[in-house]
Amino acid sequence: MKNICCIILCGGKSKRMGQLTKNYPKNLLKINNNERIIDFQIKKILEAEVRKIFFPAGYKFKIFNNYIKKNYENKKFVVKNTGVNTKISKRIKKIINLIENNSVIILINGDTIFDL
């Protein structure tokens, strides 16, 4: 079986969200009876037996990084600060060298609600 990993893009400033993202990045906003967007995504990814997740983060990096460390300390998750004003293509380039060769990569946006 091939290595399967997931990249969750979570670095944007979330300007269209206005005051909702003043103190927190968008993927830490609550949905579904107080479940955070990122927790919903991680749950679905883990259900699909993907075990390695990469987070090229930027906006409110410290808050996001601390949240992941606190809530997912025993997981193979990599949070990398790719900068606040970095375009998506550059975010991916900044983490691609961390991914094993010949891996299958699932790429999703940090604000996507889905069932993998």
Salt bridges, closest charged atoms under 4 A:
GLU35 OE2 - LYS43 NZ 3.40
GLU47 OE1 - LYS44 NZ 3.68
ASP111 OD2 - LYS26 NZ 2.81
ASP115 OD1 - LYS44 NZ 3.73
